[in-house]
Amino acid sequence: MENLNFFRKKSLELDKTDPLNNYKNYFCSESDLIYFDGNSLGRLPKSTIDQTTDLIKNQWGRELIQSWNKHWFKLINDTTVYLSKMFQCNPSELFVGESTSNNLYKVIDSLAASKKFKTVITDSLNFPSDIYVIEEICSRNNLRFEFLKYKTDIECEIELLKNIIQNNPNSIISLSLVSYKSSYCYPYKALNELCEKNNCELVWDLSHAAGALDINFEKDKFTFAVGCTYKFLNGGPGSPAFIYVSEKKIKKIKSPIRGWFGHSKPFDFNFKYEQSDSMEKFRSGTPHILSLSTLPSALLITNKASTSKIDFKRKKMIKYFLELFDKFLVNRGFIYESPSLKEIGSHISISHNESWRICKSLIKPKSGNKFIVDYRPDRFLRIAITPLYSSYHDLYLFVERLMIIIDKNEYLIHDNSKNIVP
C-alpha cells in the first residue's frame, strides 16, 4: 500500500487548526463509527435528548393542554426565529411545519391558482418526488409541464436552462438547489435574477443545502423556497420542513388548503374561512409539536457555529478529499461523479463497478471502524461532508478503508441484496 503518512499528518494538522473541531462534542457518537450520511439524516444533538424528554414528561405529561400557552406557541416562534437567523431573513417570511412535498405543493399550487403562469419547468437533476408534485399540479391546473433532460446526472447544462427560462416568460421554475445524486449546486443568485427579469417565479428546494451552504435569502434574491430540516440541520427523522416567501409576495398568494391554523382567527371557530395574511396561512392543521421540539437545540448549534464557517470548512474538506481521491482511489477503479469544487454542495458522489458491495463492506467490516455512507442507484456512493461533526482525519481513515476493501477484495464476501433503505 502506498505511503499515506503525509496525508495522515496533514489531516491531523488541519483538525488541530479547525475552529469547528470541538463541535462534534455537541452530538451523540460512537467510538467505532464514522458517519458520512448527514445528507440523508443528521446526527443527534445531545441537547435534543433533554429538550424532548422535558416536553414529553413535563409539558405533555404534567401540564397537558396548558402547554399550548405556556410552551408550544413559543416553541413555534422560537424555531422560526432561529431558522431566520441562519437564512438571514425576517421570521415573518418563514413557515416551519409539515413535509417538504406538502410545502412544495402548497407553494406551486398557490402560484398556479393566480392564473399568471402557463408553464412549470423542472429538470432531471431534481428530486423525483418534487417532479411527482409538479406533474400533478400541472395536470390539475391545465399547465404545460416542461422537463429538461440533461446528458448526464452530474451537472446542469446551464446555458440550456437559461435559454428555456428566457424563451418561456411567465413560467414557474422548480429546482433543487443542490442535486441529490451528484451534489451539483446551481448558480442560484444568477438564476434568481434571470427569473425576475423574465417574470418567472423560481421555487427552490433547499433540502440538500440548508445548514451546509451559507445562504442569504435577501442578498441572494430568493423569492420562494422549501426544504427539510433532518439532513444537515440535524432535526431528526420526521422533523418539520419549511417554506420561505419574500415579504413582498406573502399577501399575493393563498394556500390551497383551508386548514384550521391557517385561519386568521383559528380559535373564533367561525364557519366562514378567512385565510391569514401571514405565513401561518400554510399551516394546514395542528402544529406537530413532538417533531418540532427537536429543532431549536439543533438550530442553536448551527447558528453558534455560523453557516459561513461551516461553508468554509466544507470547501476545505472537499479539497482535501479530492487530493486523496486522485492519489489513491482513481487507480483502484473509482470514478468521481460530482462537479468541480466551484459547483458542488456538501456531499461527494463517487462510483465503482462494485459500489453496492463496497458500501456493504464499509458498514460491516471484518474489524475496525464502521463507516456509513449511502448508495443511490445505479452506481452512486454519496459521502456527506458535515463540518459540525466530521473531521479531516475521518476522511483520511475513510479513504484508507476503501483502499483495503479493494486491495484485499473484501467486497467479494457480500452479495448484491438490498434492504428497503439502501
LORO-296837 format. One record per atom (N, C-alpha, C): x, y, z. Coordinates in steps of 0.001 Angstrom, whole numbers, plus 500000, padded with zeros to 6 digits. Example, Ala and Ser with C-alpha at 12.3 -4.5 7.8 and 13.67 -1.06 7.14 Angstrom:
// residues 2
513190494310507800 512300495500507800 513200496700507800 512850497750507080 513670498940507140 512900500030507870 
// end
This chain:
// residues 422
500849498793500000 500000500000500000 500880501252500000 500477502231499206 501250503463499102 501420504132500472 502422504973500534 502703505679501786 501643506758502018 500847506566503042 499778507505503373 500185508495504455 501397508364504960 501782509117506147 501659510629505969 502027511146504789 501925512581504535 500490513063504712 499540512318504168 498136512728504231 497551512512505627 498056511510506333 497609511320507722 498028512510508569 499307512920508436 499798514075509184 499042515348508801 498762515500507510 498036516680507052 496638516731507653 495969515586507729 494623515557508319 494645515992509777 495630515529510516 495739515885511930 496059517368512110 496891517907511225 497219519338511286 495986520193510958 495219519780509960 494004520512509593 492987520487510732 492854519345511382 491925519249512514 492374520128513676 493669520181513881 494204520959515007 493892522444514875 493882522946513652 493632524375513417 492188524672513029 491334523667513045 489935523824512641 489121524491513749 488530525668513502 487746526347514546 486460525617514927 486028524661514094 484806523896514387 485112522511514944 486354522223515228 486754520869515601 486039520346516847 485736521238517794 485102520792519038 483584520646518940 483008521057517821 481545520988517696 481026519559517656 481889518604517325 481445517203517331 481025516766518727 481510517462519753 481150517113521126 479704517451521471 479047518239520618 477628518547520824 476717517405520378 477279516387519723 476470515331519118 476772513968519732 475778513115519752 475973511728520171 476812511014519110 477728510181519566 478577509469518618 479065508170519242 479626507297518406 480172506026518849 481643505988518432 482478505421519257 483926505470519004 484332504664517775 483544503655517406 483925502791516285 483114503062515023 482381504184514993 481549504515513832 481931505888513283 482236505939511998 482491507201511303 481347507423510324 480656508533510498 479363508747509835 479482509777508719 479206509323507487 479225510207506323 477881510186505606 476793510181506376 475459510117505762 474559511254506244 475163512372506652 474391513510507150 473563514193506088 473792513863504803 472945514380503737 471630513620503635 471509512525504380 470242511786504457 469593511933505828 470402511836506878 469915512027508246 471075512501509112 470928513671509709 471982514216510552 472087513499511886 473190513736512581 473389513140513904 472465513763514948 472340513081516064 471503513526517176 472279514471518090 471844515734518216 472466516624519208 472141516153520626 473115516182521507 472882515738522879 471805516563523569 471776517863523292 470798518736523940 469372518422523514 469194517793522354 467857517425521886 467228516397522805 468032515524523371 467509514479524261 466840515115525477 467521516083526089 466950516758527267 465706517555526882 465758518224525738 464638519065525334 463377518242525065 463528517145524331 462352516326524011 461863515553525239 462792515160526105 462383514461527328 461539515372528208 461961516632528340 461189517586529135 459815517817528528 459766517923527208 458471518151526559 457519516985526814 458021515762526693 457155514593526849 456773514375528313 457749514415529216 457479514088530616 456752515204531352 457171516443531112 456622517553531892 455543518333531148 455898518833529962 454948519689529247 453703518923528819 453900517745528234 452750516919527862 452267516095529061 453198515463529770 452825514542530838 452150515205532023 452614516403532422 452087517042533621 451208518252533319 451682519108532419 450942520359532176 449874520229531094 449962519148530327 448916518816529352 448569519999528438 447281520279528280 446868521275527291 447293522696527664 447619522915528928 448126524227529341 449431524589528615 450127523566528125 451419523798527490 451315524545526168 450124524578525562 449994525389524345 450338526846524650 449745527372525675 450015528775526019 451334528949526766 451713527972527583 452941528096528373 454213527863527545 454145526927526583 455374526492525913 455284526422524392 454195525871523863 454253525384522487 454099526468521430 453323527503521688 453294528622520738 454647529336520713 455287529388521865 456642529968521927 457639529086521174 457460527766521276 458327526839520555 458258527089519045 457045527277518535 456864527561517105 457582528854516733 457395529877517542 458010531177517260 459537531108517358 460047530466518411 461494530383518596 462156529648517429 461538528556516995 462102527777515888 462189528616514627 461147529387514357 461134530253513183 462222531321513280 462403531881514458 463431532908514668 464829532331514436 465095531137514981 466410530519514809 466699530227513337 465681529736512632 465866529425511215 466072530703510398 465355531759510750 465506533026510032 466898533616510231 467461533410511419 468822533890511664 469809533178510748 469603531892510558 470503531133509702 470409531589508238 469175531824507778 468961532237506386 469060533754506201 469258534475507290 469419535929507240 468214536600506566 467042536260507088 465796536846506591 464922537201507791 463745537736507541 462815538071508620 462040536824509046 461796536635510350 460989535499510799 459603535469510149 459070536647509830 457744536734509211 457701536168507801 458877535868507228 458939535315505867 459032533786505868 458984533183507048 459163531733507163 457965531056507793 457686529866507306 456748528938507943 457512527656508218 457378527111509418 458034525854509767 456965524834510124 456921523736509373 455935522703509643 455718521793508447 455122520632508723 454724519656507712 455922519125506922 455705518609505712 456782517968504961 457170518800503747 458332518483503183 458803519218502011 457839519069500844 457353517861500593 456430517650499466 455133518429499662 454583518386500884 453365519155501162 453600520643500926 454731521122501398 455022522552501279 455285522959499831 455981522106499092 456213522396497676 454883522460496930 454005521521497241 452682521513496600 451932522809496901 451933523207498150 451181524406498528 451721525660497835 453050525773497753 453639526967497137 453368527003495637 453663525907494935 453495525914493474 452021525976493096 451176525272493834 449749525331493521 449177526725493769 449660527405494785 449190528774495051 449599529708493919 450777529485493335 451202530278492183 450371529936490953 450114528640490772 449304528214489632 447896528796489693 447343528916490898 445979529435491070 445859530906490702 446980531602490631 446951533029490282 446629533260488810 446726532185488004 446432532242486556 447402533144485784 448549533431486370 449537534273485698 450554533449484901 450540532131485112 451582531290484547 451000530227483621 451751529895482582 451304528914481597 452071527597481675 453280527656482244 454192526514482207 454895526348483546 455154525085483913 456028524794485046 457224524016484503 458422524494484807 459655523928484269 460471523293485390 460958522091485149 461903521454486065 462912520665485245 463818519935485926 464860519242485173 465194517884485779 466102517172485121 466414515795485501 467350515699486702 467804516820487246 468581516792488486 467693516946489715 466421517240489501 465512517462490618 465203516150491328 464804516255492593 464449515065493357 463149514476492793 463069513148492619 461898512556491970 460555512957492563 460439513018493898 459136513352494482 458728514793494181 459703515687493996 459372517054493573 458743517026492183 459282516175491324 458741516055489970 457326515494490002 457066514516490890 455703513975491015 454712515087491365 455109515916492324 454253517018492776 453971517984491622 455008518333490888 454864519295489792 453938518751488705 454113517482488355 453263516867487324 451797516900487732 451532516604489003 450150516603489487 449545517998489428 450307519016489827 449807520391489789 449524520824488351 450407520474487431 450186520814486015 448909520157485492 448705518904485868 447511518184485423 446244518826485960 446241519212487214 445050519782487843 444760521206487380 445801521934486964 445631523343486619 445780523623485121 445844522532484334 445958522667482881 447167523521482487 448303523272483138 449552523953482824 450467523023482026 451291523597481195 452241522808480421 453402522395481322 453767521132481231 454868520588482025 456104520496481141 457152521243481485 458393521273480709 459494520593481512 459992519470480988 461011518693481697 462309518700480896 463367519249481484 464669519302480831 465484518073481205 465825517270480209 466638516074480436 468060516370479989 468989516384480965 470381516677480657 471106515406480194 472275515612479614 473044514497479070 473584513579480161 473850514127481339 474392513332482443 473649513655483737 473920512835484767 473372513069486112 474266513979486939 475371514439486361 476393515127487137 476114516609487302 475751517286486207 475581518735486302 474530519252485342 474053520432485646 473076521116484812 473757521670483556 473055521602482445 473504522306481231 472974523734481341 473762524559481986 473278525849482461 472807526766481334 473473526758480196 473043527621479092 471707527168478541 471482525855478494 470183525333478070 469093525791479024 469348525688480329 468366526118481327 468067527605481193 469106528411481037 468906529863480889 468078530185479643 468349529504478547 467596529743477306 466130529367477470 465890528261478157 464499527836478402 463754528890479215 464401529431480232 463773530473481064 463493531720480230 464466532132479430 464308533341478603 463233533172477529 463089531949477038 462097531686475981 460717531339476519 460603531251477836 459313530934478456 459005531904479590 458794533183479266 458434534133480326 457105533746480958 456870534248482160 455625533938482886 455502532437483163 456606531838483616 456614530425483980 457005530253485443 456674529089485976 457126528686487306 458296527723487107 459393527958487794 460574527098487715 460751526424489078 460988525120489066 461209524401490329 462481523565490207 463459523862491077 464762523191491030 465240522853492439 466049521807492539 466748521522493793 468075522270493773 468304523121494759 469490523972494736 470780523145494717 470795522038495455 471877521057495373 471256519728494961 471732519145493867 471137517906493365 471471516739494282 470520515837494423 470672514769495405 471676513708494974 471878513515493680 472823512491493236 474263513002493233 474527514013492429 475916514434492209 476381515556493122 475442516231493782 475746517392494632 476024518652493812 475562518672492565 475698519887491759 474943521036492420 475600522180492525 474994523368493124 474791524429492039 473555524831491844 473222525812490814 473764527204491167 474018528033490161 474353529443490411 473063530192490777 472658530022492038 471299530388492432 471018531883492348 471970532716492704 471717534158492628 471497534598491186 472328534114490277 472192534474488865 470862534004488301 470428532808488687 469149532287488204 467974533044488829 468100533413490094 467051534229490721 466873535545489975 467972536168489616 467914537442488895 467377537259487485 467761536170486826 467267535899485472 465758535677485475 465265534942486459 463823534691486545 463052535982486807 463593536828487642 462929538109487915 462818538938486641 463853538947485814 463840539714484563 462816539168483574 462511537873483675 461609537229482714 460230536922483298 459900537602484395 458582537438485041 458286535979485391 459316535258485791 459157533879486235 459321533816487755 458710532817488342 458896532582489771 459691531294489951 460808531392490650 461684530249490880 461500529741492306 461057528486492420 460837527851493720 461965526844493950 462796527115494928 463945526260495226 463608525216496289 464126524015496117 464130523005497176 465538523005497777 465628523391499043 466923523532499713 467278522338500596 466609521210500387 466782520076501295 468232519631501438 468998519647500347 470398519223500406 471355520409500529 470817521564500889 471650522770501022 471527523434502382 470335523390502982 470097524102504241 471005523584505347 471736524489505959 472646524136507038 474040523776506574 474229523630505253 475542523281504705 476159524437503943 475336525215503257 475808526352502476 475425527647503177 476229528667502977 475959529974503575 475020530740502639 473725530663502937 472690531235502067 472079532455502748 471959533532501992 471341534771502464 470151535063501559 468946534826502060 467759534937501220 467604536321500583 467864537361501349 467688538713500810 468805539070499826 470034538877500240 471177539234499404 471201538425498109 470806537156498174 470870536273497017 469588536259496187 468662537157496518 467464537426495712 466482536245495639 466339535519496737 465356534431496781 463947535002496907 462993534317496300 461587534692496429 460776533574497082 460981532339496621 460276531181497171 461272530040497406 461115529353498530 461956528189498807 461253527265499792 461551525988499680 461098524988500655 462312524135501008 462172523296502021 463270522406502360 463002521641503638 463841520645503896 463677519829505099 464721520226506140 464582519667507338 465486520017508439 466148518799509076 465971517608508488 466524516407509116 467874515993508540 468367516721507542 469653516384506942 470770517175507642 471286518205506993 472398518969507557 471998519813508763 470696519983508995 470244520744510158 470003519875511388 470120518552511236 470136517624512380 468859517659513226 467716517881512560 466454517934513285 465887516572513642 466407515506513044 465946514159513356 464897513666512380 464645512343512356 463681511764511409 462280512338511613 461720512862510542 460371513435510622 460331514854511136 461479515496511334 461447516900511763 460814517748510662 460151518834511032 459336519567510062 460144520278508991 459495520480507862 460082521213506749 459776522704506915 460127523500505901 459885524939505982 459498525494504617 458914526684504652 458623527469503449 459177528862503660 459820529389502646 460214530798502638 459477531504501504 458876532649501821 458276533533500823 458731534949501157 459281535647500181 459746537009500435 458581537902500825 458877538872501645 457844539741502234 456892540316501191 457422540707500050 456610541367499025 455613540428498349 455783539110498550 454918538135497871 453890537478498792 454059537603500103 453254536826501043 451755537062500870 451347538304500772 449917538616500687 449336538365499304 450192538081498318 449718537894496946 449336536456496628 449667535524497533 449342534123497272 448470533567498394 447710532535498054 446832531886499020 447135530402499056 447170529842500252 447391528413500379 446207527646499808 446447526561499081 445331525784498518 444567524971499553 445132524849500765 444470524071501816 443913525015502879 442628524926503108 441987525778504117 442033525079505470 443175525187506114 443362524486507377 442964525316508579 442784524632509703 442341525285510942 443311526382511353 444582526064511458 445556527053511920 445948528043510834 445466527822509612 445684528789508544 444670529911508558 443660529779509417 442638530810509579 443241532020510309 442753533206509967 443264534413510624 442929534433512114 441813533784512501 441418533695513910 440955532266514207 441890531327514321 441515529913514421 440655529568515630 440800530330516724 440059529974517934 438749530744518089 438351531452517025 436987532006516980 436002530986516441 436512529965515769 435697528867515228 434565529367514333 434887530347513475 433896530852512527 433654529837511417 432416529793510907 432110528922509775 432709529469508479 432872530779508394 433445531387507204 434969531382507320 435623530896506273 437080530824506298 437687532149505878 438543532689506726 439308533898506418 440787533562506576 441446533420505454 442835532986505495 443745534062506088 444708533612506867 445676534523507460 446472535236506372 446823536488506646 447690537230505712 449161536912505941 449459536190507009 450852535877507345 451240534509506776 452458534080507052 452918532770506612 452170531638507306 451423531951508354 450628530927509027 449516530385508134 449252531044507010 448261530542506046 448619529142505565 449916528783505633 450357527481505143 450247526379506192 449807526719507415 449689525705508464 448342525007508331 448374523806507765 447125523109507436 446357522661508667 447064522237509695 446386521738510887 447194522020512134 446927521268513180 447630521452514451 449132521272514275 449942522200514754 451405522057514635 451904520755515250 452878520137514599 453425518862515042 454487519120516119 454034519264517336 454893519724518419 456021518747518736 455738517449518742 456782516480519090 457953516544518109 457663516583516826 458753516654515843 459385518040515812 458588519067516082 459112520431516113 460080520636517279 459880519881518351 460666520094519566 462139519738519410 462480518974518378 463886518598518179 464689519707517508 464018520669516910 464711521638516057 465473522748516791 464909523383517821 465622524520518421 467040524217518856 467252523094519536 468596522757520006 469545522545518836 469058521925517762 469901521696516591 470238523002515885 469249523880515756 469479525159515074 470408526065515875 470313525992517188 471213526798518028 472675526418517788 472935525126517598 474307524680517332 474793525234515998 473941525127514976 474311525638513648 474562527137513692 473685527868514365 473854529326514432 475070529735515256 475366528970516277 476560529265517074 477817529084516223 477846528025515431 478997527783514560 479034528783513410 477868529147512888 477637530036511743 477807529284510425 476871529502509521 476933528834508221 478120529325507390 478622530510507669 479800530984506934 481015530115507256 481199529773508551 482316528907508936 482085527466508483 480833527026508548 480500525682508075 480795525564506584 480386526567505819 480609526571504378 482102526598504049 482857527388504781 484302527481504557 484984526129504793 484622525467505899 485212524158506194 484755523118505173 483520523209504739 483005522291503714 483926522280502490 484270523456502009 485118523563500809 486511522994501065 487068523258502253 488399522752502581 488401521226502700 487332520671503271 487246519217503412 487130518538502056 486337519127501174 486190518545499834 487522518600499087 488212519721499195 489516519859498533 490495518805499044 490508518580500351 491394517559500929 491002516168500428 489715515870500392 489277514564499902 489690514352498450 489561515388497622 489912515257496211 491401514955496030 492241515498496901 493672515168496860 493877513683497125 493191513168498135 493273511742498457 492707510890497322 491584511323496780 490921510567495718 491837510409494501 492409511517494048 493276511477492871 494523510628493109 495022510654494318 496272509943494629 496051508449494838 494941508067495484 494801506689495936 493592505915495395 492583506578494891 491357505869494520 491138505736493017 491605506692492243 491417506615490791 492031505329490238 493233505003490710 493903503802490203 493327502511490775 492303502621491596 491611501444492126 490197501319491561 489943502018490476 488680501841489760 487556502760490178 487823503705491071 486784504642491489 486668505796490490 485450506273490314 485167507385489407 484544508519490209 485032509720489999 484468510913490647 483216511329489892 482065511417490586 480768511638489942 480110512948490374 480896513895490826 480386515202491246 481037516300490405 480457517491490418 481064518603489680 482320519131490374 482896520174489811 484108520774490357 483828521453491692 484891521826492384 484767522450493702 483920523714493662 483937524429492557 483174525677492435 481673525433492308 481277524210491952 479863523932491670 479306522791492509 479918522506493640 479496521359494445 478856521816495749 477909521004496229 477281521251497519 478085520608498636 477400519877499535 478109519348500708 478096517827500774 477944517186499638 478246515761499591 478989515464498295 479742514387498310 480553513978497171 480042512631496687 479858512503495386 479437511226494817 480588510594494055 480829509334494359 481819508551493629 481158507241493213 481796506522492314 481239505232491909 482352504239491635 481956502980491546 482864501871491259 481997500762490675 482588499865489938 481809498740489408 481167497912490505 481728497985491710 481206497226492853 480691498159493954 480087499272493564 479669500288494546 478844499709495686 477841498889495366 476944498424496413 477646497473497377 478442496569496856 479133495631497748 480236496334498543 480824497380497976 481777498206498736 481056498903499883 479845499405499603 479033500050500645 478764499077501793 478443497842501453 478212496822502484 479482496544503288 480629496536502616 481899496291503314 482219497410504289 481842498641503924 482071499778504816 481225499666506078 479990499209505900 479052499122507028 479338497904507906 479807496814507277 480054495576508018 481510495130507840 482440495806508511 483861495466508341 484224494168509065 485295493561508599 485811492392509318 486317492800510693 486914493986510746 487398494541512012 487574496042511834 487743496754512954 487985498187512894 486726499012512771 486895500249512320 485785501197512267 484730500815511241 483502501108511599 482394501008510651 482184502387510032 481967502428508712 481712503681508007 480322503627507392 479541504678507603 478221504754506979 478228505855505933 478056505440504680 477774506352503570 476416505905503027 475957506480501938 474744505917501353 474933505638499868 474056504811499360 474095504349497974 472836504820497268 473006505348496066 471859505725495234 472016505093493869 470947504423493396 471026503729492111 471433504694491004 472143504239489998 472506502853489839 473937502550490270 474665503597490715 476088503378490987 476691504310492040 475916505229492582 476483506330493365 476714505974494833 477937506204495303 478227506235496739 478320507699497135 477470508120498048 477452509530498456 478128509681499815 479065510617499883 479822510886501108 479462512289501579 478754512379502684 478329513683503201 479484514384503898 479691515642503545 480665516486504230 479900517311505257 480025516926506517 479250517551507600 480231518193508587 480590519447508359 481655520092509130 481420520183510634 480179520100511088 479933520209512522 480431518990513293 480394517817512676 480817516636513429 481768515707512670 482182516091511461 483156515289510720 484509515996510703 485550515198510650 486902515754510681 487669515389509412 488780516068509208 489673515737508106 490256514333508294 490525513991509549 491082512653509809 490051511576509511 488773511863509719 487725510919509317 487822510616507821 488027511665507016 488158511479505569 489392510635505236 490477510900505920 491688510105505711 491418508621506003 490792508341507145 490507506956507525 489552506301506536 488636507067506008 487677506550505033 488388506102503752 489260506943503231 489995506593502011 490904505390502258 491549505371503405 492392504228503767 491569502944503780 490357503026504300 489472501849504360 489049501398502954 488734502332502074 488380501968500700 489537501244500010 490740501696500254 491916501051499664 492027499597500123 491788499348501399 491881497990501937 490792497097501328 489575497631501224 488462496855500667 488780496392499249 489366497278498442 489699496928497064 490926496020496994 491974496388497717 493230495632497619 493086494202498127 492212493991499095 492035492649499657 490770491964499141 490114492599498129 488882492026497547 487831491710498608 487772492550499624 486877492276500755 485405492337500351 485093493116499310 483706493250498865 483131491931498354 484000490978497989 483542489709497423 482779488854498426 482925489145499711 482222488325500707 480756488725500834 480347489812500166 478971490298500246 478220490037498959 476895489809499069 476083489655497860 475480491001497464 474597491001496480 474016492245495964 472601492510496466 472145491782497480 470817492010498028 470760493363498722 469561493974498738 469404495307499317 468266495338500323 468414496199501339 467341496465502291 466370497484501691 465304497796502412 464340498777501943 465024500136501742 465806500550502756 466596501779502646 468032501371502380 468539501544501139 469899501090500818 470961501917501540 
// end
